[in-house]
């Protein structure tokens, strides 16, 4: 699984609508509204192939009305214990 962290600058008057639209896109697993650093939203994109990263970001996210700019970071390795535990969980407590 390939994870991309996308920093999104959105039109001030449509941040909520942009976030909702982004959250509904295939390949976007989570969207957060954030403060500071000139970024309005952060989207987590999770796909199986590198080619899919370009499709989701350039082909979908950047075409959402209200998205002004994006900056993308590709994750190399996850260190979160929560993520590691859920990846191997079979649903038993």
Secondary structure, DSSP 8 states (H G I E B T S, - for coil): -EEEEEEEEE-GGGHHHHHHHHHTSTTEEEEEE--STT--EEEEEEESSHHHHHHHHHHTGGGSTTEEEEEEEE------HHHHHHHH--S--
